[in-house]
Amino acid sequence: MKHEQVLSGEGVNMLTYWRLSDTEAGHARFMLELLSLPQGARVADLGCGTGELARLCHELRPDLKWSLVNQNLWQLEQCPEWAECLYADMTSTQLEDGAFDAVVIAYALGYVNAAAALEEASRLLKVDGKLVLHELYSEMHDVRALAKHELGYELSGFGEVAMWAHLVGFELGIVMADDHRAAGKTVESAAHVFEKFDHNLAVFIKRDRAHAFMGRRVALHFSGGKDSLACLLLLRPFVMQGLPVYWVDTGDCIPETREVVEWSRAWVPDFRVVQADVHAWKAVHGMPSDATTAQSSWMGAQYGMTDVKLVGRFDCCWSNLMLPMHERMVADGVEVVIRGTKLADTGKVPAHGQTETYEVLLPLMAWSHAQVFEYLERSGAPVNPVYESFKAISAPECLGCSAWWDD
């Protein structure tokens, strides 16, 4: 007997373990009140299960027109005959652009690439249309691993999903607690797993603004440091869709940082290396330092005032990190650059928004250092031991850097 049939026999027809009411009919009624849809509105349910939500809503609002999408053929065959039923990937439904007043995703986001599902929902909706996300969440790596092992379900944190939704053109409207747990032996037997998850029902509004970077050439800048690693993990659904990740190899990467780079490189589909040679540059221009003298400058060297040439730290960083990356962006025709730069680093970001050459997005701009470390810990990211002893704004990029004394 199918799992869905067992649950149905116990009164769990919507295939959701939590809901807004103590009955499934009450949940449907509450949700319709939240959406306040116009007469004859079109609703798409992506990953619709057996279509029970549509069936319950139809009893209350028979004027609504439902399109039910599922890749589980048995579930789709149980859906009501009066609905439009499509055997299709919920991230690529082939339904009409901007034709729907509402899109529902319930207990389905974790079976697909979340960014792709949100992008499809945005494509289907009219401006000011509503996306209902009735979902399971977790910010903790061990809980995510449990969900993946026990259910084959990819959990994310609600904050992450809300940010992804914003990037594709949504605005968060309302979040509702769904504290009514379904009854039955099957649900009860799975409680030890499901009670570890966060869960809610959220309504997002489709706004009249474009996806932050769809249809444009985009690059995520990666250094292997804490901020860029957090940025990489925060955007992982887009990265898994093929968002290119660029890293500058100066030829002198700290071994512990290179381990983080290689860990990331192993799962990033499009990882691009920009090669520099800091050793050759220093041989010509001198050692980077936070304290230089007139005698040790290039001019002083012309007068024979020193045998040791020194340059400012950022002169070396610019020449071996920033400039090679910038030149690669220009060469690759990149239109949007994503970085992990934060206001907490220096109090002012060097670039944000549209610049002369490309737009700069900073997803972590308002984060604190503590928030970054907490996010990395929750995400199960590799721990770079450099940060256990290095307490300045950011860790050095190069092993042989002679600066980094700070002011």
matplotlib code that plots the C-alpha trace (Angstrom):
import matplotlib.pyplot as plt

x = [0.0, 1.3, 2.4, -0.2, -2.9, -1.9, -2.0, -5.3, -6.8, -5.8, -7.3, -4.2, -5.2, -3.2, 0.0, 1.1, 2.0, 1.1, -1.6, -3.4, -6.4, -7.3, -9.0, -7.9, -11.1, -10.4, -6.8, -8.2, -10.7, -8.1, -5.8, -8.5, -9.2, -5.5, -5.3, -8.6, -8.6, -10.8, -13.7, -12.5, -8.9, -6.3, -4.3, -1.3, -0.4, 3.2, 3.9, 0.2, 0.2, -3.2, -4.9, -6.6, -6.0, -7.7, -10.6, -11.2, -10.9, -13.3, -16.0, -15.7, -14.7, -15.9, -15.1, -11.4, -9.6, -6.8, -3.8, -2.2, 1.4, 3.1, 5.7, 4.3, 1.9, -0.1, -0.7, -1.7, -4.2, -6.0, -6.4, -10.0, -11.0, -12.4, -8.8, -6.2, -3.7, -0.1, 2.5, 5.5, 8.5, 7.4, 10.4, 9.5, 5.7, 5.2, 2.2, 1.6, 3.6, 1.9, -1.4, -2.0, -3.3, -1.8, 0.8, 0.9, 4.0, 3.3, 5.8, 7.5, 10.3, 12.8, 12.4, 13.7, 16.2, 14.5, 15.6, 14.3, 10.9, 10.7, 11.7, 9.0, 6.4, 7.4, 7.1, 3.6, 2.3, 0.7, 2.2, 0.8, -0.1, 0.6, 2.9, 1.9, 4.8, 3.7, 7.0, 9.5, 12.7, 15.9, 19.0, 21.0, 23.3, 22.6, 18.8, 19.2, 21.2, 18.5, 15.8, 17.9, 18.6, 15.1, 12.9, 15.1, 14.1, 16.5, 15.7, 16.8, 16.4, 13.3, 15.5, 17.5, 14.3, 12.9, 16.1, 16.0, 12.4, 13.4, 16.1, 13.6, 11.1, 9.0, 8.2, 7.3, 3.7, 2.7, 4.0, 1.5, 2.2, 0.9, 0.8, -2.0, -0.3, -2.2, -3.4, -2.8, -0.3, 1.9, 2.3, 2.9, 5.6, 7.5, 7.2, 10.8, 12.0, 9.4, 9.5, 13.1, 12.0, 10.8, 7.6, 5.2, 2.9, 4.1, 2.5, 4.8, 3.7, 5.1, 6.3, 6.9, 10.7, 13.0, 14.9, 18.2, 20.3, 18.4, 19.2, 22.4, 26.0, 26.7, 29.8, 30.1, 33.5, 35.1, 38.2, 37.9, 37.5, 34.6, 32.4, 32.8, 32.1, 28.9, 27.9, 28.6, 26.5, 23.7, 23.3, 23.8, 20.6, 21.7, 25.2, 23.8, 21.9, 25.3, 26.0, 29.8, 32.1, 35.4, 38.5, 41.9, 44.8, 47.7, 50.2, 50.6, 47.3, 47.4, 47.1, 44.2, 42.3, 43.1, 41.5, 38.3, 38.6, 39.0, 36.1, 34.0, 35.4, 34.3, 30.6, 30.4, 29.4, 31.1, 34.3, 36.6, 40.2, 41.9, 45.6, 48.1, 51.7, 52.3, 55.9, 56.9, 55.1, 56.9, 60.2, 59.7, 57.8, 58.8, 57.3, 53.8, 53.8, 51.4, 54.3, 56.5, 59.2, 60.2, 63.6, 61.9, 59.5, 60.1, 61.4, 63.8, 65.1, 65.9, 68.3, 69.8, 68.4, 67.5, 68.1, 64.6, 61.7, 58.4, 54.9, 51.6, 49.5, 46.7, 49.0, 49.9, 46.2, 45.0, 47.6, 47.4, 43.7, 41.4, 42.7, 43.0, 39.5, 38.2, 39.9, 38.5, 35.0, 35.4, 36.9, 34.0, 31.4, 30.0, 27.0, 26.4, 29.0, 28.1, 30.5, 30.5, 31.6, 30.0, 29.5, 30.9, 34.3, 35.2, 31.9, 31.8, 31.7, 33.8, 31.1, 27.4, 24.8, 25.5, 29.1, 30.7, 31.3, 28.9, 26.3, 27.5, 25.2, 26.2, 23.8, 25.8, 26.1, 24.2, 25.6, 27.9, 31.1, 29.3, 26.4, 28.8, 30.5, 27.1, 25.8, 28.9, 28.6, 24.9, 25.6, 28.3, 30.9, 34.6, 36.3, 39.3, 41.7, 43.2, 40.3, 41.0, 44.1, 43.6, 41.4, 41.6, 38.9, 39.8, 42.4, 45.3, 45.0, 48.6, 50.8, 53.9, 52.2, 54.5, 51.8, 48.7, 50.1, 47.0, 47.3]
y = [0.0, 3.5, 5.9, 8.3, 5.7, 4.9, 8.6, 9.1, 6.2, 8.1, 11.4, 13.0, 13.8, 17.0, 15.2, 18.0, 17.2, 20.7, 23.0, 26.3, 24.6, 21.4, 20.1, 20.1, 21.9, 24.6, 25.0, 25.5, 28.0, 30.0, 30.0, 31.3, 34.1, 35.0, 35.1, 37.0, 36.0, 37.7, 35.9, 33.4, 33.6, 31.1, 29.1, 26.8, 24.2, 23.1, 19.6, 19.3, 15.8, 14.2, 17.6, 17.6, 21.3, 22.2, 19.8, 21.4, 25.0, 24.1, 23.3, 26.8, 28.7, 26.7, 29.8, 29.3, 27.6, 25.2, 23.9, 21.0, 20.1, 16.9, 14.4, 11.6, 10.0, 8.0, 11.1, 13.0, 10.4, 10.9, 14.7, 16.0, 15.7, 19.2, 20.7, 21.1, 18.3, 18.4, 15.8, 18.2, 19.3, 22.0, 24.1, 24.1, 23.7, 25.2, 27.1, 30.6, 33.6, 35.9, 34.1, 33.2, 35.1, 32.6, 29.8, 27.2, 25.2, 22.9, 20.4, 20.3, 22.9, 20.4, 18.0, 20.5, 23.3, 25.9, 28.9, 27.3, 26.7, 30.3, 31.5, 29.4, 30.7, 34.3, 33.6, 32.2, 35.0, 38.3, 41.4, 41.5, 37.8, 35.7, 32.8, 30.5, 28.6, 26.0, 24.5, 22.8, 24.5, 24.2, 26.3, 23.4, 21.2, 18.0, 18.5, 19.0, 15.9, 14.0, 15.2, 14.3, 10.8, 10.0, 11.8, 12.6, 16.3, 19.3, 21.7, 25.3, 28.1, 30.3, 33.4, 31.9, 31.1, 34.6, 36.1, 33.9, 34.9, 38.6, 38.1, 36.6, 39.5, 38.7, 40.7, 38.9, 39.6, 37.5, 34.5, 32.3, 29.6, 26.2, 24.7, 22.1, 18.7, 16.1, 13.0, 9.3, 6.6, 7.4, 11.0, 10.0, 7.5, 10.2, 12.8, 12.2, 13.4, 16.1, 17.8, 18.8, 20.9, 24.5, 25.1, 27.8, 29.1, 32.3, 34.5, 36.4, 39.1, 39.2, 42.8, 44.6, 44.3, 42.1, 39.1, 40.4, 38.7, 36.3, 36.8, 38.7, 37.6, 37.1, 36.3, 35.4, 36.5, 33.9, 34.2, 31.2, 33.6, 33.5, 36.2, 34.9, 31.3, 32.5, 34.3, 31.1, 28.9, 31.5, 31.5, 27.7, 27.1, 29.7, 28.3, 24.8, 26.2, 27.3, 30.7, 31.1, 31.3, 33.1, 32.8, 34.6, 32.3, 34.6, 31.7, 32.0, 30.9, 30.0, 26.2, 26.2, 28.6, 26.5, 23.5, 25.6, 26.6, 22.9, 21.9, 24.5, 23.7, 20.0, 20.8, 24.1, 23.3, 26.3, 27.2, 29.6, 30.4, 33.7, 33.2, 35.8, 35.6, 37.6, 36.3, 37.7, 41.0, 41.4, 40.7, 43.7, 46.1, 45.2, 43.8, 44.9, 46.7, 48.8, 51.1, 52.4, 55.1, 57.6, 55.8, 52.4, 53.7, 53.3, 56.8, 56.2, 53.1, 55.3, 57.3, 54.2, 55.1, 51.4, 47.9, 46.9, 48.2, 48.4, 49.1, 49.7, 46.6, 47.6, 48.3, 44.6, 43.5, 45.7, 44.4, 40.7, 40.3, 43.1, 44.2, 40.6, 39.9, 43.2, 42.6, 39.1, 40.5, 43.0, 40.3, 37.9, 40.6, 40.2, 42.5, 41.6, 40.9, 39.3, 39.7, 39.0, 42.5, 43.8, 47.2, 45.7, 45.4, 49.1, 51.0, 51.8, 49.5, 50.4, 49.5, 48.8, 49.0, 50.1, 51.1, 52.2, 48.6, 46.3, 46.1, 45.0, 43.0, 42.5, 39.9, 40.1, 43.9, 44.3, 41.2, 41.3, 39.2, 37.1, 36.4, 35.2, 32.8, 31.6, 31.0, 29.0, 26.9, 26.1, 25.3, 22.7, 24.7, 23.8, 25.6, 27.7, 27.7, 31.0, 32.7, 31.2, 33.5, 36.2, 38.9, 41.7, 42.7, 39.8, 37.2, 37.6, 36.2, 35.2, 33.1, 35.2, 38.6, 40.9, 43.4, 42.8, 44.5, 46.9, 50.5]
z = [0.0, -0.9, 1.8, 0.6, 1.0, 4.5, 5.4, 3.7, 5.7, 8.9, 7.7, 6.3, 2.8, 2.2, 3.0, 5.3, 8.9, 10.2, 9.2, 10.2, 11.8, 13.6, 10.4, 6.8, 5.7, 8.3, 7.0, 3.4, 4.7, 6.6, 3.6, 1.3, 3.7, 3.7, 0.0, -0.6, -4.3, -6.9, -8.6, -11.1, -10.0, -11.3, -8.8, -9.6, -7.0, -7.7, -6.3, -5.6, -4.0, -4.6, -5.1, -1.7, -1.1, -4.4, -3.6, -0.2, -1.6, -4.5, -2.0, -0.6, -3.8, -6.9, -9.0, -8.7, -11.5, -10.4, -12.3, -10.5, -11.2, -10.1, -11.3, -9.2, -11.7, -9.1, -7.0, -10.1, -11.0, -7.7, -8.4, -9.1, -12.8, -12.9, -12.4, -15.0, -14.1, -15.6, -15.3, -15.2, -13.3, -10.9, -11.9, -15.5, -15.9, -19.4, -18.0, -19.3, -18.1, -15.7, -15.9, -12.3, -9.2, -6.8, -6.6, -3.9, -2.9, 0.1, 1.4, -2.1, -2.1, -0.7, -3.6, -6.2, -6.5, -4.3, -6.4, -9.6, -8.0, -6.8, -10.2, -11.8, -9.3, -10.1, -13.8, -13.4, -11.2, -12.2, -10.6, -7.0, -7.3, -4.2, -3.5, -0.6, 0.9, 3.4, 4.2, 6.5, 7.4, 9.5, 9.8, 11.4, 9.4, 11.4, 11.1, 7.3, 7.1, 9.0, 6.6, 3.6, 5.0, 6.3, 3.7, 0.8, 1.5, 1.2, 4.1, 4.1, 6.7, 6.4, 6.3, 3.4, 1.4, 2.1, 0.7, -2.4, -2.9, -2.7, -5.3, -7.8, -7.3, -4.2, -1.1, 2.1, 3.1, 6.2, 8.1, 10.0, 12.6, 11.5, 15.0, 14.4, 13.9, 11.9, 13.7, 13.1, 13.8, 10.8, 11.8, 15.4, 14.4, 12.4, 15.2, 16.3, 13.0, 12.1, 15.5, 14.8, 11.9, 11.8, 9.9, 8.9, 6.2, 4.5, 1.8, -0.6, -3.0, -6.6, -7.2, -10.4, -10.3, -12.2, -10.9, -9.4, -12.0, -14.3, -18.0, -17.1, -16.8, -13.1, -11.1, -7.4, -6.0, -3.7, -1.6, 0.8, 3.7, 6.1, 4.4, 0.9, 2.1, 3.9, 0.7, -1.4, 1.0, 1.2, -2.6, -3.0, -5.0, -7.6, -7.6, -8.2, -11.2, -12.6, -11.1, -11.9, -8.9, -9.4, -7.2, -7.6, -7.0, -6.1, -6.1, -2.3, -0.8, 2.9, 3.1, 5.5, 3.2, 0.2, 1.9, 2.2, -1.5, -2.5, -0.4, -2.2, -5.6, -5.2, -5.2, -7.2, -10.8, -12.4, -10.5, -12.3, -11.3, -12.0, -11.9, -10.5, -9.4, -6.2, -5.8, -9.2, -8.5, -5.1, -6.7, -8.9, -6.7, -3.1, 0.0, 1.2, 4.5, 6.6, 7.5, 4.7, 4.5, 1.8, 1.5, 0.9, -1.8, -5.5, -5.6, -2.8, -4.6, -7.6, -5.4, -3.9, -0.4, 0.4, -0.6, 0.6, -1.4, 0.5, -0.9, 0.8, 1.6, -0.6, -3.5, -3.5, -2.9, -5.7, -8.2, -7.3, -6.2, -7.1, -10.5, -11.9, -10.8, -12.2, -15.5, -15.7, -15.0, -17.9, -20.2, -19.4, -19.9, -16.4, -15.6, -12.0, -9.3, -6.0, -3.0, 0.7, 1.7, 4.9, 6.5, 9.7, 8.0, 7.6, 8.0, 4.3, 1.3, -1.6, -4.2, -4.0, -6.7, -10.2, -11.0, -14.3, -15.3, -13.5, -10.7, -7.3, -5.0, -1.3, 0.3, 3.6, 3.8, 7.1, 8.8, 11.8, 12.1, 14.8, 12.4, 9.8, 12.1, 13.5, 10.0, 9.0, 12.1, 11.5, 7.9, 8.7, 6.7, 7.1, 10.0, 8.9, 11.9, 10.8, 12.5, 15.8, 16.2, 13.6, 15.1, 12.5, 10.0, 7.6, 7.4, 5.0, 1.5, 1.1, 3.3, 2.8, 3.3, 5.2, 6.0, 8.1, 11.2, 11.0, 12.0]

ax = plt.figure().add_subplot(projection="3d")
ax.plot(x, y, z, "-o")
ax.set_aspect("equal")
plt.show()
